[in-house]
Amino acid sequence: MGAKCRFRIIPGHQIVEYTGAEGTTYEEALLSIGIIPDTVLILHGGKSLPQDSVIREEEVDIVSTCSRG
């Protein structure tokens, strides 16, 4: 079946539809779309998810935690 998740990137409100192999972690998915996992928080329903957890949620918020300038 595979891993599917919609990432809502904050700030910017960009939506990224991710599809990967079954068992893919958030860390692997984020790296594949060019986001360094240590620079963001992964939130679902207001709760933080570990970057090494397997993708199970349909939609998560990816919140930047560092300055880009």
N, CA, C and O atoms as CSV, one atom per row, in Angstrom:
chain,resi,resn,atom,element,x,y,z
A,1,MET,N,N,0.832,-1.201,0.000
A,1,MET,CA,C,0.000,0.000,0.000
A,1,MET,C,C,0.870,1.256,0.000
A,1,MET,O,O,0.625,2.163,-0.796
A,2,GLY,N,N,1.871,1.334,0.863
A,2,GLY,CA,C,2.744,2.496,0.893
A,2,GLY,C,C,2.348,3.506,1.947
A,2,GLY,O,O,1.303,3.391,2.588
A,3,ALA,N,N,3.200,4.490,2.111
A,3,ALA,CA,C,2.976,5.569,3.066
A,3,ALA,C,C,2.512,6.807,2.323
A,3,ALA,O,O,3.161,7.248,1.374
A,4,LYS,N,N,1.390,7.371,2.753
A,4,LYS,CA,C,0.878,8.603,2.159
A,4,LYS,C,C,0.592,9.589,3.268
A,4,LYS,O,O,0.027,9.242,4.304
A,5,CYS,N,N,0.996,10.833,3.031
A,5,CYS,CA,C,0.754,11.869,4.026
A,5,CYS,C,C,0.767,13.231,3.343
A,5,CYS,O,O,1.523,13.462,2.400
A,6,ARG,N,N,-0.068,14.109,3.827
A,6,ARG,CA,C,-0.082,15.499,3.361
A,6,ARG,C,C,0.654,16.330,4.404
A,6,ARG,O,O,0.271,16.368,5.573
A,7,PHE,N,N,1.723,16.998,3.955
A,7,PHE,CA,C,2.490,17.868,4.835
A,7,PHE,C,C,2.037,19.305,4.614
A,7,PHE,O,O,2.071,19.805,3.490
A,8,ARG,N,N,1.614,19.971,5.689
A,8,ARG,CA,C,1.303,21.402,5.635
A,8,ARG,C,C,2.511,22.130,6.201
A,8,ARG,O,O,2.767,22.077,7.404
A,9,ILE,N,N,3.250,22.809,5.336
A,9,ILE,CA,C,4.487,23.476,5.733
A,9,ILE,C,C,4.153,24.858,6.293
A,9,ILE,O,O,3.507,25.667,5.627
A,10,ILE,N,N,4.603,25.121,7.534
A,10,ILE,CA,C,4.338,26.387,8.210
A,10,ILE,C,C,5.672,26.985,8.629
A,10,ILE,O,O,6.470,26.261,9.225
A,11,PRO,N,N,5.969,28.227,8.367
A,11,PRO,CA,C,5.125,29.212,7.694
A,11,PRO,C,C,5.124,28.991,6.180
A,11,PRO,O,O,5.924,28.227,5.640
A,12,GLY,N,N,4.222,29.666,5.534
A,12,GLY,CA,C,4.130,29.601,4.092
A,12,GLY,C,C,2.896,28.874,3.598
A,12,GLY,O,O,2.448,29.097,2.474
A,13,HIS,N,N,2.349,28.013,4.423
A,13,HIS,CA,C,1.125,27.274,4.101
A,13,HIS,C,C,1.212,26.484,2.803
A,13,HIS,O,O,0.213,26.297,2.109
A,14,GLN,N,N,2.415,26.024,2.482
A,14,GLN,CA,C,2.602,25.158,1.320
A,14,GLN,C,C,2.110,23.757,1.678
A,14,GLN,O,O,2.303,23.299,2.804
A,15,ILE,N,N,1.475,23.076,0.723
A,15,ILE,CA,C,1.016,21.697,0.914
A,15,ILE,C,C,1.874,20.789,0.048
A,15,ILE,O,O,2.050,21.038,-1.145
A,16,VAL,N,N,2.409,19.732,0.657
A,16,VAL,CA,C,3.192,18.741,-0.086
A,16,VAL,C,C,2.532,17.384,0.131
A,16,VAL,O,O,2.387,16.928,1.265
A,17,GLU,N,N,2.137,16.747,-0.964
A,17,GLU,CA,C,1.570,15.402,-0.908
A,17,GLU,C,C,2.729,14.418,-1.009
A,17,GLU,O,O,3.434,14.393,-2.018
A,18,TYR,N,N,2.929,13.614,0.020
A,18,TYR,CA,C,4.040,12.669,0.026
A,18,TYR,C,C,3.520,11.245,-0.145
A,18,TYR,O,O,2.546,10.851,0.495
A,19,THR,N,N,4.170,10.486,-1.004
A,19,THR,CA,C,3.893,9.060,-1.159
A,19,THR,C,C,5.225,8.331,-1.158
A,19,THR,O,O,6.127,8.673,-1.922
A,20,GLY,N,N,5.347,7.332,-0.305
A,20,GLY,CA,C,6.589,6.576,-0.210
A,20,GLY,C,C,6.312,5.116,0.105
A,20,GLY,O,O,5.164,4.672,0.106
A,21,ALA,N,N,7.360,4.390,0.366
A,21,ALA,CA,C,7.262,2.966,0.667
A,21,ALA,C,C,6.667,2.738,2.061
A,21,ALA,O,O,6.804,3.576,2.952
A,22,GLU,N,N,6.016,1.606,2.230
A,22,GLU,CA,C,5.498,1.197,3.536
A,22,GLU,C,C,6.653,1.197,4.536
A,22,GLU,O,O,7.736,0.697,4.235
A,23,GLY,N,N,6.423,1.757,5.722
A,23,GLY,CA,C,7.448,1.786,6.759
A,23,GLY,C,C,8.348,3.006,6.724
A,23,GLY,O,O,9.275,3.116,7.526
A,24,THR,N,N,8.083,3.935,5.793
A,24,THR,CA,C,8.880,5.157,5.711
A,24,THR,C,C,8.671,6.001,6.960
A,24,THR,O,O,7.547,6.129,7.448
A,25,THR,N,N,9.749,6.576,7.476
A,25,THR,CA,C,9.659,7.457,8.642
A,25,THR,C,C,9.487,8.903,8.182
A,25,THR,O,O,9.729,9.231,7.021
A,26,TYR,N,N,9.067,9.756,9.107
A,26,TYR,CA,C,8.958,11.184,8.793
A,26,TYR,C,C,10.315,11.750,8.419
A,26,TYR,O,O,10.414,12.584,7.519
A,27,GLU,N,N,11.363,11.306,9.104
A,27,GLU,CA,C,12.704,11.779,8.804
A,27,GLU,C,C,13.072,11.499,7.344
A,27,GLU,O,O,13.558,12.389,6.646
A,28,GLU,N,N,12.844,10.278,6.887
A,28,GLU,CA,C,13.157,9.909,5.505
A,28,GLU,C,C,12.329,10.722,4.517
A,28,GLU,O,O,12.840,11.183,3.496
A,29,ALA,N,N,11.042,10.894,4.831
A,29,ALA,CA,C,10.154,11.644,3.944
A,29,ALA,C,C,10.584,13.107,3.845
A,29,ALA,O,O,10.641,13.670,2.752
A,30,LEU,N,N,10.881,13.711,4.978
A,30,LEU,CA,C,11.294,15.116,4.979
A,30,LEU,C,C,12.589,15.313,4.198
A,30,LEU,O,O,12.701,16.255,3.414
A,31,LEU,N,N,13.557,14.444,4.400
A,31,LEU,CA,C,14.810,14.546,3.659
A,31,LEU,C,C,14.567,14.428,2.154
A,31,LEU,O,O,15.220,15.110,1.363
A,32,SER,N,N,13.635,13.568,1.759
A,32,SER,CA,C,13.363,13.364,0.332
A,32,SER,C,C,12.733,14.588,-0.331
A,32,SER,O,O,12.814,14.747,-1.549
A,33,ILE,N,N,12.102,15.457,0.478
A,33,ILE,CA,C,11.507,16.673,-0.104
A,33,ILE,C,C,12.347,17.917,0.207
A,33,ILE,O,O,11.906,19.047,-0.003
A,34,GLY,N,N,13.562,17.687,0.709
A,34,GLY,CA,C,14.499,18.791,0.910
A,34,GLY,C,C,14.385,19.541,2.215
A,34,GLY,O,O,14.836,20.682,2.315
A,35,ILE,N,N,13.788,18.919,3.222
A,35,ILE,CA,C,13.668,19.550,4.539
A,35,ILE,C,C,14.553,18.800,5.519
A,35,ILE,O,O,14.491,17.574,5.606
A,36,ILE,N,N,15.382,19.540,6.263
A,36,ILE,CA,C,16.237,18.929,7.283
A,36,ILE,C,C,15.378,18.691,8.526
A,36,ILE,O,O,14.904,19.648,9.138
A,37,PRO,N,N,15.174,17.438,8.904
A,37,PRO,CA,C,14.267,17.115,10.011
A,37,PRO,C,C,14.587,17.813,11.333
A,37,PRO,O,O,13.675,18.099,12.109
A,38,ASP,N,N,15.857,18.090,11.603
A,38,ASP,CA,C,16.232,18.736,12.867
A,38,ASP,C,C,15.845,20.208,12.927
A,38,ASP,O,O,16.020,20.843,13.966
A,39,THR,N,N,15.321,20.765,11.834
A,39,THR,CA,C,14.957,22.180,11.799
A,39,THR,C,C,13.452,22.408,11.893
A,39,THR,O,O,12.986,23.541,11.775
A,40,VAL,N,N,12.682,21.322,12.106
A,40,VAL,CA,C,11.228,21.449,12.134
A,40,VAL,C,C,10.623,20.623,13.262
A,40,VAL,O,O,11.258,19.724,13.814
A,41,LEU,N,N,9.371,20.957,13.588
A,41,LEU,CA,C,8.547,20.126,14.460
A,41,LEU,C,C,7.493,19.471,13.583
A,41,LEU,O,O,6.989,20.085,12.642
A,42,ILE,N,N,7.163,18.227,13.894
A,42,ILE,CA,C,6.112,17.509,13.183
A,42,ILE,C,C,4.940,17.409,14.150
A,42,ILE,O,O,5.054,16.795,15.212
A,43,LEU,N,N,3.819,18.011,13.781
A,43,LEU,CA,C,2.665,18.069,14.681
A,43,LEU,C,C,1.441,17.420,14.047
A,43,LEU,O,O,1.167,17.589,12.859
A,44,HIS,N,N,0.711,16.670,14.877
A,44,HIS,CA,C,-0.567,16.090,14.455
A,44,HIS,C,C,-1.549,16.265,15.607
A,44,HIS,O,O,-1.331,15.754,16.705
A,45,GLY,N,N,-2.623,16.984,15.348
A,45,GLY,CA,C,-3.607,17.221,16.401
A,45,GLY,C,C,-3.025,17.979,17.582
A,45,GLY,O,O,-3.456,17.793,18.720
A,46,GLY,N,N,-2.040,18.837,17.310
A,46,GLY,CA,C,-1.427,19.629,18.365
A,46,GLY,C,C,-0.358,18.900,19.167
A,46,GLY,O,O,0.224,19.475,20.087
A,47,LYS,N,N,-0.092,17.634,18.828
A,47,LYS,CA,C,0.927,16.861,19.537
A,47,LYS,C,C,2.122,16.615,18.629
A,47,LYS,O,O,1.980,16.382,17.428
A,48,SER,N,N,3.298,16.673,19.232
A,48,SER,CA,C,4.537,16.477,18.496
A,48,SER,C,C,4.755,14.988,18.204
A,48,SER,O,O,4.517,14.131,19.055
A,49,LEU,N,N,5.212,14.705,16.981
A,49,LEU,CA,C,5.555,13.339,16.592
A,49,LEU,C,C,7.071,13.232,16.433
A,49,LEU,O,O,7.701,14.152,15.910
A,50,PRO,N,N,7.662,12.126,16.877
A,50,PRO,CA,C,9.104,11.946,16.694
A,50,PRO,C,C,9.432,11.791,15.209
A,50,PRO,O,O,8.672,11.169,14.466
A,51,GLN,N,N,10.552,12.351,14.778
A,51,GLN,CA,C,10.918,12.276,13.377
A,51,GLN,C,C,11.234,10.846,12.937
A,51,GLN,O,O,11.174,10.548,11.744
A,52,ASP,N,N,11.570,9.955,13.874
A,52,ASP,CA,C,11.879,8.582,13.500
A,52,ASP,C,C,10.669,7.648,13.553
A,52,ASP,O,O,10.813,6.434,13.411
A,53,SER,N,N,9.463,8.221,13.760
A,53,SER,CA,C,8.267,7.383,13.760
A,53,SER,C,C,7.800,7.134,12.328
A,53,SER,O,O,8.003,7.958,11.436
A,54,VAL,N,N,7.171,5.977,12.134
A,54,VAL,CA,C,6.661,5.584,10.827
A,54,VAL,C,C,5.422,6.412,10.498
A,54,VAL,O,O,4.595,6.682,11.369
A,55,ILE,N,N,5.303,6.808,9.245
A,55,ILE,CA,C,4.163,7.616,8.807
A,55,ILE,C,C,2.880,6.798,8.905
A,55,ILE,O,O,2.752,5.744,8.283
A,56,ARG,N,N,1.930,7.302,9.699
A,56,ARG,CA,C,0.615,6.670,9.851
A,56,ARG,C,C,-0.523,7.683,9.694
A,56,ARG,O,O,-1.656,7.310,9.390
A,57,GLU,N,N,-0.214,8.960,9.903
A,57,GLU,CA,C,-1.233,10.006,9.846
A,57,GLU,C,C,-1.461,10.438,8.393
A,57,GLU,O,O,-0.554,10.374,7.563
A,58,GLU,N,N,-2.677,10.874,8.105
A,58,GLU,CA,C,-3.008,11.345,6.761
A,58,GLU,C,C,-2.515,12.760,6.509
A,58,GLU,O,O,-2.223,13.128,5.371
A,59,GLU,N,N,-2.421,13.568,7.588
A,59,GLU,CA,C,-1.986,14.956,7.441
A,59,GLU,C,C,-1.262,15.396,8.699
A,59,GLU,O,O,-1.700,15.114,9.815
A,60,VAL,N,N,-0.141,16.096,8.505
A,60,VAL,CA,C,0.612,16.653,9.640
A,60,VAL,C,C,1.049,18.071,9.297
A,60,VAL,O,O,1.142,18.443,8.127
A,61,ASP,N,N,1.315,18.848,10.328
A,61,ASP,CA,C,1.886,20.183,10.161
A,61,ASP,C,C,3.394,20.082,10.356
A,61,ASP,O,O,3.864,19.447,11.300
A,62,ILE,N,N,4.138,20.702,9.471
A,62,ILE,CA,C,5.596,20.768,9.571
A,62,ILE,C,C,5.926,22.232,9.880
A,62,ILE,O,O,5.786,23.105,9.023
A,63,VAL,N,N,6.365,22.487,11.110
A,63,VAL,CA,C,6.572,23.845,11.603
A,63,VAL,C,C,8.073,24.128,11.727
A,63,VAL,O,O,8.789,23.440,12.455
A,64,SER,N,N,8.533,25.149,11.005
A,64,SER,CA,C,9.943,25.533,11.048
A,64,SER,C,C,10.295,26.062,12.433
A,64,SER,O,O,9.544,26.834,13.029
A,65,THR,N,N,11.460,25.628,12.936
A,65,THR,CA,C,11.886,26.054,14.278
A,65,THR,C,C,13.151,26.896,14.248
A,65,THR,O,O,13.675,27.259,15.301
A,66,CYS,N,N,13.653,27.214,13.051
A,66,CYS,CA,C,14.889,28.010,12.989
A,66,CYS,C,C,14.757,29.119,11.975
A,66,CYS,O,O,13.931,29.069,11.064
A,67,SER,N,N,15.582,30.108,12.154
A,67,SER,CA,C,15.626,31.262,11.252
A,67,SER,C,C,16.299,30.893,9.947
A,67,SER,O,O,17.198,30.052,9.922
A,68,ARG,N,N,15.875,31.506,8.885
A,68,ARG,CA,C,16.488,31.242,7.575
A,68,ARG,C,C,17.248,32.453,7.073
A,68,ARG,O,O,17.459,32.586,5.867
A,69,GLY,N,N,17.657,33.324,7.950
A,69,GLY,CA,C,18.340,34.497,7.452
A,69,GLY,C,C,19.350,35.017,8.330
A,69,GLY,O,O,19.995,36.014,8.008
